[in-house]
């Protein structure tokens, strides 16, 4: 069999992280583990202004929206000498751990802080107008967004090249959007939309041989048609969609991450949401997806399934209020099912499907000074299922074991 690659990240103290990449060589779980240290810090600044207006021109109603936004994300990473970190034999079912002194950490990080590794500047101006006809029975939204993406990367290795620009890309385009809704009855509607978007290109993962390589922005397209029936407190929807996007993958043989060709995702999505009965709420759906590779190098994998994309996905979340027990107490539950996926572009290695169940309790009450307080307790992966949460980009990511969480939120 070909070798699998798996990875996991262990955060010792935020944002210091150790990353382990496993190359699994057989079905018994024997593997070679490679260690990486990735101290990083991410800072983001965003700003947005907008204008909304409603008016009429004859029998046509208008809802005009104009907005401008800018976001700057800076990633500070590295700041240590280029050193070779150890690889060692292990087994994913019976792991071997390194001794504390196995890695010489004297060369990193910089005492003065982490240097700038990459920054991303996003600028956009959007305008849409929703036109309403026949007492809002028919609505048409037209518009689009002008987007500018500037992406840069810098050397973070201590030495004469520290801070040098290693990559820069600046691209801009206008992305159109159009959507329509026809309300055939008070409860039944049909809709459709077409949207384009310019998005930042992917970055090669730390475990790839071209780690941290930044790729150019890509254009994604979405087409969708659907129907919706509204029962009042509960609604059902069904839609057909097609999403086209660039395809990125780490080749297990060469360990090289690249963006080549595209993936075309066609599917059917059924959703339900709202209050079924008094105190019983449901949110969920099922998606049937056919994701195929297209325009691959030499057409070698054209028509194959996209690695890491399941043909079937089910997500169900429910809430049940229990005022008869304690006022403000709600029981929650969730079921997630992901079908089997292919690991490689040649579709020769398959990853099993998995199902996870979560349960929880939420308690809401009024605290001091009449401020709302919310307490949550959850158990994720109740049955401690072992599964691969992701098999995309040529890597396997292990799902978390049974996990207990508590949280509190309050206003003051």
Secondary structure, 3 states (H helix, E strand, C coil): CCCEEEEEEEEEECCEEEEEEEEECCCCCEEEEEEEECCEEEEEEEEEEEEEEEEEECCEEEEEEEEEEEEEEEEEECCECCCCCCEEEEECCCCCCCCCCCCCCCCCCCCCCCCEEEEEEEEEEEEEEEEEECCCCEEEEEEEEEEEEEEEEECCECCCCCCCEEEEEEEEEEEEEEEEEEECCCCEEEEEEEEEEEECCCECCCCCCCCCCECCCEEEEEEEEEEEEECCCEEEEEEEEEEEEEEEEECCCCCCEEEEEEEEEEEEEEEEEEEEECCEEEEEEEEEEEEEEECCHHHCCCCCECCCCCCEEEEEEEEEECCCCCCCEEEEEEEEEECCEECCCCCCCEECCEEEEEEEEEEEEECHHHCEEEEEEEEECCCCCCCEEECHHHCEEECCCCEEEEEEEECC
